[in-house]
Amino acid sequence: MKKRVLVIGGAGYIGSHMVLALQDAGYAVVVFDNLSRGFADAVGAVPLVEGDLRSPANLDACFSAGRFDLVMHFAALAYVGESVAHPELYYQNNVIGTLNLLAAMRKYRVNRIVFSSSCATYGEPEIVPIAESHSQRPINPYGRTKLIIEEALRDYSAAYAFQSISLRYFNAAGCDPKGRLGERHDPETHLIPLVLAEALRVRTGNAPEKTTLKVFGDDFSTQDGSCVRDYIHVADLCRAHLLAAERLFADKSVGCEFFNLANGSGFSVFDVINVCREITGQPINYQLVSRRAGDPAVLVGTADKAAEVLGWKPEIITLAEIVETHWRWICGDK
């Protein structure tokens, strides 16, 4: 009998790619999503339960409909700037919603979870690249909500024998290499899709000088003054989740583990713009504006622990490869 995986937030960007990866790997999948930031058509033919983590009744309806062997949780609000402006929204969804999920898992005797965490739990790095042993002092509400759940999972492991693996993403990017899915957010805040949307706007005949693309600050303590980030292709992220699931199924004494998912290389905002110019062949202009609240200057990680324990290393490692998968998607070259 196929193992059944409940994907919370499976209609979102990473969640929907994970649904495909799970199907490809032979799992039976059910998606739970409130569609506030996801898209029903991204789920395909997989059963979709529309519900909200903030509603215990919605969770009851989902869990009571059939057994699950494991939960993957992607349903977080994840905009740093929005979390600074509206922290209550983030604590309600990311913290209270996830505690509701854990309560439902206990009620229905599901004790395995792969949790989508974030490098935002580290805050301003003291040492680069960042390892899992780095201190966790988040500088925005988004990062704090992720850290709160990591701490909760430690406590649930000790008290209730929960088996959990938390994966601290750096910057997810790219689209399904087979062209089945792309990256969609509403509103879009991720750098690569914004830059490529600008390239597509210019390619379709619009004036480059009328750009609305924004670069938030050029006065960071980095080589070119712009933020530096570590980009991981979404397909590599999904492969790490599959390995985490396999580990949880194979070992009932995993307890509570944490892994970085990182490329190990940092690229600045201007690096991204330049690579997008090369891939698309389009002039890409931008507006320089002030920094956003809560943005660290550099976030680059090491995934040595994931390599050693999970056997995971990123396979799509160059920025050009990552950008190319997204450009093919938005141009319709599938």
N, C-alpha and C positions, 0 to 999 in steps of 0.2 A: 504494500500500500504506500502511495506517495506521502511524504511528509507534507503537512499543511503549514504554510507560513502566512501570518497576518501582517500586511504591510501598512503601517499607519502613515498616512501622508503619501500614499502610492500614486496619487494623481499629480504630484509635483514633479519638479525637474529631476532630482536624483531618485526619488521614489519610483517614478514611472520607468526610468532606466533600470532600476533594481528589479521591478516586476518582470521585465524582459529577460534579465539575467537569470532570475529564478526559474522562469519557464524554460529557458534554454538548458538549465541544469536539471530539469526534471521534477521540480517541486510543484505542488498544487498551491495556488496563490489566491488570497482574498485581500481586497483593498478596503481600507477604512479612511475616509477623507471628507472634510466638510466643504470642499471645493471653493473655499474662500480665496485660495491662491493657486489651486491646481486646476486641471482641465479634465473633464470626464472622458474626452476622446483619447487622452494619453494612456488610459488604462486598457483600451482595446476590448477584447472579449472576456477579460478577467472579471469575476464578480466584484461589484462595487457597492459597498455599504456606505451610504451618505450619513454622516454623523459627526458630532463634535466631541472632542475630548473633554470639554468642560461639562458635558452632560453624562452623568453616570447611567441614565436610562438608555442613551444611545449606545454606550459601551455594552450594557447588559444585552441589548437586542442583538448586537454583533456576536458576542461571545457565546450566547445561549443557542445560536443557530448551528453550531458545529464545533468540534474540537480543533484546537490549534497546537502544533508542536513547538512553535517558536514565533516570537514577535520581532519585527524590525520597525524601529520608530524613527520616522523622518519628519513628523508633523510639527516642526517648530517655526515660529516666526523668526526671520533671520536677517533683518535689515538693521545694521548698527545704528545708523542715524535715527531711524524710527524708534528704536529702543530707547534712545536718549530722550527723544521728544515725548514718547508715550510708554513709559515703563510699566504702567499698570496693565496694558494690553499684553506685554511680554510675560509678566509674572502670572497673569491669568491663564494664558495659553500654554506657555512653555513649562511652568512649574505646576500650577494647580491641575492643568490638563494631564500632564504626565503622571502626577500622583494618582489621579483618577484611573489612568490606564493601569498603573501598578496594582491598584486595589482590585480592579476587574481581573487582572491576571491571577492574583491570589485567590479570588473568589472562584474562578473557573480552573484552578490548578494548572496554570501555565507558568513555568518558572524559568524559561530561557528568553533572553532579550538581547538584541544587538541595537545599541543606542547610538544615534547620530549625534556626536558631540562636536567640539570645535576647538581650533587653535586659539579662539578668542578667550578661552579660559586662562591663557598664560598672561595676557596683558602685554605691557612693554617688555620685550625680551632683554634679559641681562646677558645671555650668552646665545650666539647664533652659530650654527643651527640649533633650534630648540629641541631638546629631548624630553621624554615623559617625566624625567626627574626634575625638570625646571619648576621653579615655584609658580603657583597659579594665583595671580592677582589681576583678575579681569578689570578693564578700565571702562566698560560699558555694561548696561543692563543685559544686553543679549548674552555676553560672555558669562555674566553672573548667573543667569538662569540655567545655562548649560552646566556650570560648576555645581550649582545646587543639586541638580539631578545626578551628577556623578557621585556626589556625597551621599545622596539618598540610596543609590544603588549599592554603595559600600555597606550601608546600614541594613538594607534588605538582604544582602548576601549573608551577613552575620546572623541576622535574626530569623530569616525565613527560607534560607537555603536557595535564594535566587542565584541563578547563573547568568552573568551578564558580561558582555564585552562592549566597551565604549570606544568608538573610533573618532579620534580628534582630527577632523578634516582641516587641511589648509584650503586653498581656493579651488573649489570644483569648477571644471571648465570642459568645453567641448561637447560633442554630440555623438550619438550612437554611430560607430564606424560603419555599420551596415546601412545607415541612412533611414532606420525605422522611426527614430525619435529625435527631437531637437531640444533646445533649451528655450523655455518660455517663462517669463515672469511678467506679472502685471501689478505694480509698475516694474520695469526692468531697471536694475541697479548694478548688475555685474558688468565689469569693464569690457571683457572681450565681446559679448553680444552688442553692447552699446557702440563700440568702435566699428564693428562689422556692419551694424545697421547704418552707421554714417557712410561707410564705404558703399553700401548698396544704394543709399540715397543719391550719392554722387554718380554712381554707375548708371542710374536710371535717368540722368540728365539734369539733376539739380545742382545749383551753384555751390561749390565747396566753401565759399566765404560765408554762406548762410548757415553754417553748422550750429547745432545746439549741443554738440558733444562737449562735456565739461571735464577739465582736469582739476581735481581738488587739491591745490597746493603744489608749489615747487620749491618750498623752503624747508623740507625735511632734511634730516642729517643722513642723506644718502648720496650716492655718486652723482646723480643728476638732479637731486632735489625733490623727486617724486617718490611716492610710496613704493616699496618693494614687496612683492608677494610671491608665494610658492604655489604654482598652478598644477593641479592634479586632474588628469582626464577622468571623466565620469565613468568610463568603462573600467579603469583601474580601481576606482572606488568600489564599484559593484563587485569586482573580483575579490576585493578584500572582505566585503561583507559575506560572500559565499564561503570564504575560508574561515571567517569567524563563526558562521553557522555550523560548518563541519566540525570545528573545534568544540562547540557547545554540545553537539549531538554525540561526539565521540567520548567526551570526558565529563562526567557528572560532578567533578570536583574543581571545575575551573574557578568558581567563586566569582570575583569581580576583577576584571582586567581592563587595562587602558592601553590603547595603541595610537600613535600618530600615523596618519596617512599623508605622506609628504613626498615631494619630488627631490628635495634636497638642494634645489637651485632657485635662486630668487631672480625675478624679473621686475623691472620698474614699470610704472605707467607708460613712460616714454618708450621703453623697450617694446611693450605690447603694441603701441601705436605704430612703431616702425615695422614690426613684423607683419602687422595687418596691412600696412602699405605694400609690403613686398608680396604677400600672398594674393592680395586683391588687385594689385596694379592701379589702385586709385589714390589720388591725393586725399589726405584726411586731415582736415583742419580741426581745431578745438578752441574752446574758450577756457582761459585760465581763471579760476575762481579761488576763493579762500578754502582752507582746510575744512573738513567735516569734523564735528565733535566725535571723539572716541576712536579716531583712526591711529593705530600705531604706525611708526615709520617703517619698520621692517618686520615681516613675519615669514620666516623660512624655517622649515623643520627637518629633522632627521627621522627616517623610518627604519632605523637599524633594528629596533625591537620587533617590529612587524615582520621584518625579513627573517629574524632568528626564530621567532615563535610561530608565526602564521605561515612562513614561507612565501611572503608577499613582497614583490618589488614592482614599481610602476613599469609598464612596458611602452607607453606612449609618453616619451620623456621630453621631447623638444617642444618649445613654444610654437614653432612652425607647424608641427604635426597636430597639435591641439587646435590651433586656429583653423587649420585646413579642414578639419572635420566639421567645424561650425559653419565655415564659409560654404562648403558643399551643401550643407543642409538648407541654409537660408536662400541659396541660389536655386534650389530644387534639383541639384545634381546628385540624385540618390542612386 
